[in-house]
């Protein structure tokens, strides 16, 4: 068990270091492509960090040979949005509170974000999410065709982000030197792309190893497979987005952190769902419906606090309590069952 715990901590450290290289590379890539900081977070960074989870759903749904294996794919499609809408947002706020004095931002800093834009993204997500949950409660012959609607929804979201106005693209003076070219003040786009892709590959491999060690630790601790799948595995698979948020907030760039989370949530609401609809019956059992309900509650709370143009970090940090609510419900159900 001690060795497993050591491997778990080592994997987390590798993920953090790889995420540092990833966010550094993706910022340079966004600047080179002339993308705004918001688009860099919602599209480039989100697509990269959400890709591993989408692949997990694809493999489990399309190539799983047993109902249990296919259920993993469905669970990943529901667990990811839950973790992002609660823990990831909460961690962003907690790190901002911890870094506020160093950044000269006061005791309860205002979160720097376009509130109206973030609310629109959340409403877009909520509408899609409600539809995907509704599909999971009924059975009909042509349900797999609905998967194409989810892929079309993400394509429409991508076009909307590319056409929308946001904050200006980053300037050279705003960026830290590219890690693979620390003495080159204006490296070529190829270097930025290479660093980003290599870092993403390391994140994917280390995240896969992290999940394996987490499952082994849960077995040693006597935690059942269902609780591991519902409570621990989604936290592990969303670790890259959370690590990105930690890094960006420590740099005073919570706008990028929140854009990354928002964009990853849109991917999680659409692409994995499409894979699940294509290759599974997509019928949600009680624990997944609880996860979906808590996710929707967290989005309603986020809508409420972001209705103002000024949101303080302490208010945003409270969204993490929704994951605690979910954990209490699931653990209570397990104890009674």
LUMDRENMI-740476 format. One record per residue (C-alpha): y, x, z; residue in one letter. Coordinates in steps of 0.25 Angstrom, whole numbers, plus 5000, padded with zeros to 4 digits. Example, Ala and Ser with C-alpha at 12.3 -4.5 7.8 and 13.67 -1.06 7.14 Angstrom:
<recs>
<<4982, 5049, 5031>, A>
<<4996, 5055, 5029>, S>
</recs>
This chain:
<recs>
<<5000, 5000, 5000>, X>
<<5009, 5012, 5003>, X>
<<5007, 5018, 4990>, X>
<<5009, 5004, 4983>, X>
<<5023, 5003, 4990>, X>
<<5027, 5017, 4986>, X>
<<5023, 5014, 4972>, X>
<<5032, 5001, 4973>, X>
<<5044, 5008, 4978>, X>
<<5042, 5019, 4968>, X>
<<5042, 5009, 4957>, X>
<<5054, 5002, 4962>, X>
<<5061, 5015, 4962>, X>
<<5057, 5018, 4948>, X>
<<5062, 5004, 4943>, X>
<<5076, 5006, 4950>, X>
<<5078, 5020, 4943>, X>
<<5073, 5014, 4930>, X>
<<5083, 5003, 4932>, X>
<<5094, 5012, 4934>, X>
<<5091, 5019, 4921>, X>
<<5089, 5005, 4914>, X>
<<5103, 4999, 4919>, X>
<<5110, 5012, 4915>, X>
<<5103, 5012, 4901>, X>
<<5105, 4997, 4899>, X>
<<5120, 4998, 4902>, X>
<<5122, 5010, 4892>, X>
<<5114, 5002, 4882>, X>
<<5123, 4989, 4884>, X>
<<5135, 4998, 4882>, X>
<<5130, 5004, 4870>, X>
<<5127, 4991, 4864>, X>
<<5140, 4985, 4867>, X>
<<5134, 4974, 4877>, X>
<<5142, 4969, 4889>, X>
<<5137, 4972, 4902>, X>
<<5133, 4958, 4904>, X>
<<5124, 4958, 4892>, X>
<<5119, 4972, 4895>, X>
<<5114, 4965, 4908>, X>
<<5109, 4952, 4903>, X>
<<5102, 4957, 4891>, X>
<<5099, 4972, 4890>, X>
<<5096, 4974, 4905>, X>
<<5090, 4961, 4907>, X>
<<5080, 4962, 4895>, X>
<<5076, 4975, 4899>, X>
<<5073, 4972, 4914>, X>
<<5067, 4958, 4911>, X>
<<5058, 4964, 4900>, X>
<<5046, 4968, 4909>, X>
<<5045, 4954, 4916>, X>
<<5045, 4948, 4902>, X>
<<5034, 4957, 4898>, X>
<<5026, 4953, 4911>, X>
<<5027, 4939, 4907>, X>
<<5023, 4941, 4893>, X>
<<5011, 4949, 4896>, X>
<<5006, 4940, 4907>, X>
<<5009, 4927, 4899>, X>
<<5004, 4932, 4886>, X>
<<4993, 4941, 4889>, X>
<<4988, 4936, 4903>, X>
<<4974, 4932, 4903>, X>
<<4973, 4923, 4915>, X>
<<4982, 4912, 4921>, X>
<<4986, 4921, 4932>, X>
<<4991, 4932, 4923>, X>
<<4999, 4922, 4915>, X>
<<5005, 4916, 4928>, X>
<<5011, 4930, 4930>, X>
<<5019, 4929, 4918>, X>
<<5024, 4915, 4922>, X>
<<5027, 4920, 4936>, X>
<<5035, 4932, 4930>, X>
<<5044, 4922, 4922>, X>
<<5047, 4914, 4934>, X>
<<5048, 4925, 4945>, X>
<<5058, 4934, 4937>, X>
<<5069, 4924, 4937>, X>
<<5067, 4921, 4951>, X>
<<5069, 4936, 4956>, X>
<<5080, 4938, 4946>, X>
<<5088, 4926, 4951>, X>
<<5086, 4929, 4966>, X>
<<5083, 4943, 4969>, X>
<<5090, 4950, 4958>, X>
<<5103, 4943, 4960>, X>
<<5102, 4945, 4975>, X>
<<5099, 4960, 4974>, X>
<<5111, 4961, 4965>, X>
<<5120, 4955, 4975>, X>
<<5113, 4963, 4987>, X>
<<5115, 4976, 4980>, X>
<<5130, 4972, 4977>, X>
<<5132, 4970, 4991>, X>
<<5126, 4983, 4995>, X>
<<5134, 4991, 4985>, X>
<<5147, 4983, 4987>, X>
<<5154, 4993, 4996>, X>
<<5150, 5005, 4987>, X>
<<5155, 4997, 4975>, X>
<<5168, 4993, 4983>, X>
<<5165, 4979, 4981>, X>
<<5166, 4973, 4995>, X>
<<5156, 4967, 5005>, X>
<<5152, 4955, 4997>, X>
<<5156, 4959, 4982>, X>
<<5158, 4949, 4971>, X>
<<5147, 4950, 4961>, X>
<<5153, 4955, 4947>, X>
<<5147, 4945, 4937>, X>
<<5152, 4935, 4927>, X>
<<5148, 4923, 4936>, X>
<<5150, 4912, 4924>, X>
<<5141, 4920, 4915>, X>
<<5130, 4923, 4925>, X>
<<5130, 4908, 4929>, X>
<<5128, 4904, 4914>, X>
<<5116, 4914, 4913>, X>
<<5110, 4908, 4926>, X>
<<5112, 4894, 4920>, X>
<<5105, 4898, 4907>, X>
<<5094, 4904, 4915>, X>
<<5092, 4892, 4924>, X>
<<5091, 4883, 4912>, X>
<<5080, 4891, 4906>, X>
<<5073, 4893, 4919>, X>
<<5073, 4878, 4922>, X>
<<5067, 4876, 4908>, X>
<<5056, 4886, 4910>, X>
<<5053, 4881, 4924>, X>
<<5052, 4866, 4918>, X>
<<5042, 4871, 4907>, X>
<<5034, 4877, 4918>, X>
<<5032, 4863, 4924>, X>
<<5026, 4856, 4912>, X>
<<5015, 4858, 4902>, X>
<<5016, 4855, 4887>, X>
<<5010, 4860, 4874>, X>
<<5022, 4867, 4868>, X>
<<5027, 4874, 4880>, X>
<<5025, 4888, 4874>, X>
<<5035, 4885, 4864>, X>
<<5046, 4884, 4875>, X>
<<5045, 4899, 4876>, X>
<<5053, 4901, 4863>, X>
<<5064, 4893, 4870>, X>
<<5065, 4903, 4881>, X>
<<5065, 4915, 4871>, X>
<<5076, 4907, 4864>, X>
<<5084, 4905, 4877>, X>
<<5084, 4920, 4880>, X>
<<5088, 4923, 4865>, X>
<<5100, 4913, 4867>, X>
<<5104, 4920, 4880>, X>
<<5104, 4934, 4874>, X>
<<5113, 4929, 4863>, X>
<<5122, 4922, 4873>, X>
<<5123, 4935, 4881>, X>
<<5126, 4944, 4869>, X>
<<5137, 4935, 4864>, X>
<<5143, 4932, 4877>, X>
<<5155, 4940, 4883>, X>
<<5153, 4948, 4895>, X>
<<5159, 4960, 4902>, X>
<<5162, 4972, 4893>, X>
<<5152, 4982, 4889>, X>
<<5151, 4994, 4898>, X>
<<5159, 5006, 4895>, X>
<<5155, 5020, 4896>, X>
<<5162, 5023, 4909>, X>
<<5155, 5011, 4915>, X>
<<5141, 5017, 4913>, X>
<<5133, 5027, 4921>, X>
<<5128, 5039, 4912>, X>
<<5115, 5035, 4905>, X>
<<5104, 5041, 4913>, X>
<<5097, 5048, 4902>, X>
<<5110, 5054, 4897>, X>
<<5118, 5056, 4909>, X>
<<5128, 5066, 4903>, X>
<<5130, 5058, 4890>, X>
<<5142, 5049, 4892>, X>
<<5139, 5040, 4880>, X>
<<5124, 5041, 4877>, X>
<<5118, 5035, 4864>, X>
<<5112, 5021, 4865>, X>
<<5098, 5027, 4862>, X>
<<5099, 5034, 4876>, X>
<<5103, 5021, 4883>, X>
<<5092, 5013, 4876>, X>
<<5081, 5023, 4879>, X>
<<5085, 5024, 4894>, X>
<<5085, 5009, 4895>, X>
<<5071, 5007, 4888>, X>
<<5065, 5019, 4896>, X>
<<5070, 5013, 4909>, X>
<<5065, 4999, 4906>, X>
<<5051, 5005, 4903>, X>
<<5051, 5012, 4917>, X>
<<5056, 4999, 4923>, X>
<<5045, 4991, 4917>, X>
<<5034, 5001, 4921>, X>
<<5039, 5002, 4935>, X>
<<5041, 4987, 4937>, X>
<<5027, 4985, 4932>, X>
<<5022, 4995, 4942>, X>
<<5031, 4989, 4953>, X>
<<5025, 4976, 4951>, X>
<<5011, 4982, 4952>, X>
<<5014, 4989, 4965>, X>
<<5021, 4976, 4971>, X>
<<5008, 4968, 4968>, X>
<<4999, 4979, 4974>, X>
<<5009, 4979, 4987>, X>
<<5008, 4964, 4987>, X>
<<4992, 4965, 4987>, X>
<<4992, 4975, 4998>, X>
<<5002, 4966, 5006>, X>
<<4993, 4954, 5004>, X>
<<5003, 4946, 4996>, X>
<<4996, 4937, 4986>, X>
<<4997, 4938, 4971>, X>
<<5005, 4925, 4970>, X>
<<5015, 4929, 4980>, X>
<<5016, 4943, 4973>, X>
<<5019, 4936, 4959>, X>
<<5029, 4927, 4964>, X>
<<5037, 4935, 4974>, X>
<<5035, 4950, 4971>, X>
<<5032, 4952, 4957>, X>
<<5044, 4945, 4951>, X>
<<5053, 4954, 4961>, X>
<<5046, 4966, 4955>, X>
<<5047, 4962, 4940>, X>
<<5062, 4959, 4942>, X>
<<5065, 4973, 4949>, X>
<<5072, 4979, 4937>, X>
<<5082, 4968, 4936>, X>
<<5084, 4969, 4951>, X>
<<5085, 4985, 4950>, X>
<<5095, 4984, 4939>, X>
<<5104, 4975, 4948>, X>
<<5103, 4984, 4959>, X>
<<5108, 4996, 4950>, X>
<<5119, 4989, 4943>, X>
<<5125, 4982, 4956>, X>
<<5125, 4996, 4962>, X>
<<5133, 5001, 4951>, X>
<<5143, 4989, 4952>, X>
<<5137, 4982, 4940>, X>
<<5132, 4969, 4945>, X>
<<5136, 4962, 4932>, X>
<<5125, 4969, 4925>, X>
<<5115, 4967, 4936>, X>
<<5118, 4952, 4936>, X>
<<5117, 4951, 4921>, X>
<<5104, 4959, 4921>, X>
<<5098, 4949, 4931>, X>
<<5104, 4937, 4923>, X>
<<5098, 4942, 4910>, X>
<<5085, 4945, 4916>, X>
<<5084, 4931, 4921>, X>
<<5087, 4925, 4907>, X>
<<5075, 4934, 4902>, X>
<<5066, 4930, 4913>, X>
<<5069, 4915, 4911>, X>
<<5066, 4915, 4896>, X>
<<5057, 4927, 4890>, X>
<<5046, 4927, 4901>, X>
<<5046, 4912, 4901>, X>
<<5044, 4911, 4886>, X>
<<5032, 4921, 4887>, X>
<<5026, 4912, 4898>, X>
<<5028, 4899, 4890>, X>
<<5021, 4906, 4878>, X>
<<5009, 4911, 4885>, X>
<<5007, 4903, 4898>, X>
<<5007, 4888, 4902>, X>
<<5020, 4890, 4909>, X>
<<5017, 4881, 4921>, X>
<<5024, 4885, 4934>, X>
<<5017, 4884, 4947>, X>
<<5023, 4881, 4960>, X>
<<5027, 4895, 4964>, X>
<<5034, 4898, 4951>, X>
<<5041, 4884, 4952>, X>
<<5046, 4889, 4965>, X>
<<5051, 4902, 4959>, X>
<<5058, 4894, 4948>, X>
<<5065, 4885, 4958>, X>
<<5070, 4896, 4966>, X>
<<5075, 4903, 4954>, X>
<<5083, 4891, 4950>, X>
<<5089, 4890, 4964>, X>
<<5093, 4904, 4963>, X>
<<5100, 4902, 4950>, X>
<<5107, 4889, 4956>, X>
<<5112, 4898, 4967>, X>
<<5117, 4909, 4957>, X>
<<5124, 4898, 4949>, X>
<<5131, 4893, 4962>, X>
<<5136, 4907, 4967>, X>
<<5141, 4911, 4953>, X>
<<5149, 4899, 4951>, X>
<<5160, 4907, 4956>, X>
<<5167, 4919, 4949>, X>
<<5164, 4927, 4962>, X>
<<5150, 4929, 4967>, X>
<<5148, 4938, 4980>, X>
<<5136, 4946, 4981>, X>
<<5132, 4940, 4994>, X>
<<5131, 4926, 4987>, X>
<<5123, 4932, 4976>, X>
<<5113, 4939, 4986>, X>
<<5109, 4926, 4992>, X>
<<5102, 4922, 4979>, X>
<<5090, 4932, 4983>, X>
<<5087, 4922, 4994>, X>
<<5081, 4913, 4984>, X>
<<5070, 4923, 4981>, X>
<<5068, 4923, 4996>, X>
<<5067, 4908, 4995>, X>
<<5056, 4909, 4984>, X>
<<5048, 4919, 4992>, X>
<<5048, 4910, 5005>, X>
<<5043, 4898, 4997>, X>
<<5032, 4906, 4990>, X>
<<5028, 4913, 5003>, X>
<<5028, 4900, 5010>, X>
<<5020, 4894, 4999>, X>
<<5010, 4905, 5000>, X>
<<5009, 4904, 5015>, X>
<<5006, 4889, 5015>, X>
<<4996, 4891, 5003>, X>
</recs>
